[in-house]
Amino acid sequence: MGNYSRVVPRDFFNEAKLLKCLGRLSLFMLERAWISDVIGVDESGLDDGFDIHQNQDGDIYVANYVVYLHRGGKIDLLTRLNSKKNYPLLYIYDNELGTVFDEEGNLSEEFKTFLKGDDNG
């Protein structure tokens, strides 16, 4: 699966951080109803595992885990290769790039503002 050549052990760590961040976001969605009121997930493609891809910038993402806003539009979630951050998950929506978590694994203020829809359509 995936569309890039992995290098061990580097990509074990890269992919583990990506999956850790998506798992953390999933927990927030389960524990905080206001988040699941704003975003949803299409998990229908996960039966065969996580399909991790690399984009043209070298960032990695799970192609078959689709996160979307209930108000409309897909949110791209990705991590940069070899990031030294504890929770390096980024979001892209309508050409806006931002961080999902702070270094302790809490939702960033930036992401909370984005989810609440302040001037985001």
N, C-alpha and C positions, 0 to 999 in steps of 0.2 A: 504494500500500500504506500501511498505517498508519491510525490513526484520529484524527489531529490535523493542524491546519494548520501547516505549517512556515514559519519566518521565516529568510530567508537574510541574513547568513551565520551567525547564531546557531546554528541547528539543524544546520548542517554540523559545527560543533564539538561540540555536545551528542551527536549520534549517533556521531561519530567516537570520542569518549571511551568511550561505551558499547561499541562494537565492539572498540576496543583492549583494554578490560578483559576482555571475553569471550574474545578471542584469547589474552590472557595466561593466563587460567584454563585454556583448552584446552591450552596448552603445558605448564602444570604437570601436567595430567592425563596427558599423553603421557610426560613426563619422570619423574614420580614415581608408581610403581605403587601405593603405598599410597592415593593420592588416588582413582585410578580403581577401586580396590577398595571405596571408600566411596560415590562418586557416579558416576552415569552420565548420558548425554545422549541424548535422542531427537532426531535430526537429520533425521528422515524428511520434515519439512515445509519443508526449506530449498531445494528444487528451484527455486522461484520467487524466491529472494532472502530477505533478512532483513525480516521483517514487524515494523517498529518501531511500538509503540503507546505511548500515554500513559494513565496511570491517573488516577483522580479527584483524586489529590494533586499531579498534574503531573509525576510521575516517569516516565521512559521505560524500556522493556524490549523485548526481542525475543520476540514472542508465539509464534513457531514454532520456538524453540530451548528445549526443555524439559529442565531439569536436575532430577535426582531422587536421593534417597538410596536405596541398595540395601536399607537396612533399612526403607524405607517412607516415602513422602511426597515431594511436589514442593518444590523450593527455588525461590523467586522471586528473580530477580536483576535489579537495576534501578539506575539512576543518577538523581540529582536534576538538574533542569534548571539550567544555568548554574553548576554546581559548579566551584570554582577548584582542586580537588584534582587531582593527577596521575592517580590511579587511584581514581575515586569509586564503584566498584562496591559495592553493598550487597546483603545477602541477607536474606530473610524466610523463616522456617520456623516454623510453629506459633505465630504472633504474636511471634516473637523477631526483632528487627532488629539487624543487626550489619554491620561492615565486612569486606570480603573481602581487601583489600590494605592495606599501609602505603603511605606516600608514595613509597617507592622501587620499588614494584611487587612486593614480596614478600608471600606470604600473611601476613595479620595473625595474631597469636597467638590472637585471638578466634575467627577462622574455623578455624584448626587445631584448637582445642579443640572447636569445634562438630562438625567432621568426625570427630574421634576418638570422638565420642559421649558425652562426659562429661555425664551427667545429661540427655541429650537424647532419651531414648526408644529 
